[in-house]
Structure formats: C-alpha cells, structure tokens
Amino acid sequence: MSHGPRSGLSAVSSALLAMSRHLEVRDVLKTIVASARELLDAQYAALGVPDDHGGFAQFVVDGVSDAQWKAIGPLPRQHGILAAMLREARPERLADVRKDPRFEGWPAAHPDMSDFLGLPIRDGDEIIGALFLANKLRPEGTAPCPGPDGRCGFTEDDEELLTILAQHAAIALTNARLYERSRELTIAEERSRLAHELHDAVSQKLFSLRLTAQAAATLVDRDPSRAKGELQHVAALAAEATEELRAAVVELRPAALDEDGLVATLRTQIQVLDRAHSAHVTFSSHGVRALPASQEEAVLRVSQEALHNALRHSGAVRVDVTLDRRGPGAVLCVRDDGRGFDPAATRSAGRHLGLVSMRDRASGVGGTLTVESAPGKGTVIEMEVPGG
C-alpha cells in the first residue's frame, strides 16, 4: 500500500462510511468505485453488476471522462477476464492484462490498460458484481507499464485491501437492493391507495355530474332559469373531477429528477401551478447541492403534497416555495397566506391533510418536518433533509 498505517486506516474508514451513507444502488456503486480507485492509487476503476443474459445490468467507471465513455460504446459483455472473475469467483492480479491469454481486446476508444487487479463481489454463494482496477499510479502520479521483471504494479497488500472493500461493498450493495425493493413495494401500495381514492372520488363526481345533467335536460323547456343553474352545477362538478384527476396524475407521474435535477423539476412544476390556479405561486432556490436520490424524491413529494393542500384547501392568495442549502443538506419551505388551521385539532379530528404522509416521507430519508399554522394565520411547512 502506498499509504502509511495511519493514513491508510483513515482512508479505509472514510471509504466504508461513504458506502454505508447511500441507499440508492447507483449511488452505492459510484461510491465503491471511487473509493477503491482513490484508496489503491489506480488510474481506472470499474464495477459491473452482471445480468442473466451474458451482459451487465449496471456498469460504473471512475477515471474515464464522459466523452470517453460515450465514445467507447455499449456496455461490455461477460467475456475475457471479467467472465473469469464472475465464473471462477477468484481474484485476478496481472502484470499486463493485454498479454493474458483470456484477453479479448477492447473498443478503439477504450483507454489503454496494463497492470490489473480485480475480484468478484460475493453475497454468500452469489456473485453480485465484479470490481477491478487498472494502471497502478507511480508516486509522481503517472501510470506505469510493467517493468523488466514483469511484476504487477498492484501488490498483495493492495489485493488484501480491495478484498476488505469488496466484502463491505457486498453488504452495502445488498442493503441498497433491499431498500430499493422496499421502496418499490411502498410505491406499489401508494399507487393502489391512489387508485382506490381516484375511483371513489372521481366516480362520485361523475355520477353526480350525470344526474345533474339529466335534471338540466328535463328543465330546459319547462324552467330555463333552473336549467341554467343546474348546468352551472355541471360545470363546477366537471372542474372538481378534472382537479381530482390532475392531482392523481401529478402524484403518479415519475418526476424527471434524474434528467433535470430537483431545483429545475420544482421550478417547472411550480410555474405550471402558478398558471393553472388563481393563487400566485412563487419559487426560489439558493446554493442547493445535489442530494441523494431518495432525499430529492422525498422533497419533491412533500412539496407536491404541501402545494396541493395550500391550493385546494387553504383559500390562499399567495404561496411561496423556497429550497435553500443548509449544511450538507437542504431545507424546503412552503408558506401560504390562507385560512390556516389548528394542527392539534386536525390530528384529534382525524383530518390529517396529508401531514402524516409528509412526516413519513421526511423521516424515511432521515429528515424532519415541522408545521406552523393557526386559524386565519396561514400555514408554513418546513422540511429539512441531511444531504449525503
């Protein structure tokens, strides 16, 4: 190892803590790869999660630019050294990967690699990934070719350290998979709940609308003024049904967080709400860094719920939404000038206005949610998340 005992221990500790901090599988993979590359002084690092069709379901690299990665082309298949690691479940430490008889070449845009250290990531008897490093760096920061003695730049100590990382990576990756599976089940339950609510609410509205339209039709000749009133009622019921559908669609539609980021997604949604409602809805954000994916989704969902309450129930003239940096995390604030309510009375009466759901979302990602409101004083909902 190129690190001394103290710095090496500190680096390993930092790497393990970073792995355990993330819950999303993609975030965990990126952290494992970056930690391994930095810890073992490699020019390149990669981690592949195999699929059942001879390829990789996910493949994360570190040390390769976005332009290089795009030029390289499709994800690699399970062949050559990678296939050997996955099939034989043993470490591979090579002085020059290009001279190994199992080497099958790489695309033209692929960076040149010589010395190589790789090993499988195991969860019990299952191989859940392959982690490898290439081009051990010299002290001056350059990548060596194999020396005259043909020895690999990566040492036995490096292999031992990478083995420790891989063992913890298996735990972190398994936990992330369990978390994502749990979240999928939660989302499925939420969708089922929404489907029932949508069916009940919209079916009632449409049934009332049909009866009112029939009443209006019978009154057109007999009592035009009453028919006019019934038709106005039809229009109001149709608007309510449309609003119910819109609210459900917004909650069911996956947000474009991966493509646009949290700030841009919030800004776009709030601009749409500002145009669609009579209340003036504003948004501002300052200094917010990218958050773990689970926290960004929770912030988005809480903002949607809070905005829904403010625009549907509060009678607000103005709703202001802010998202600001707070330490490594962020704080969301949704403030309206509506009629307000007594949170304690609302809880005791069983009318939660989504507060339980918002608190659950916040606590589920290690955050907090506070609600300040009083009759005639408007409402302030604040959510803080810790960041990564």
Disulfide bonds with the S-S distance in Angstrom:
none
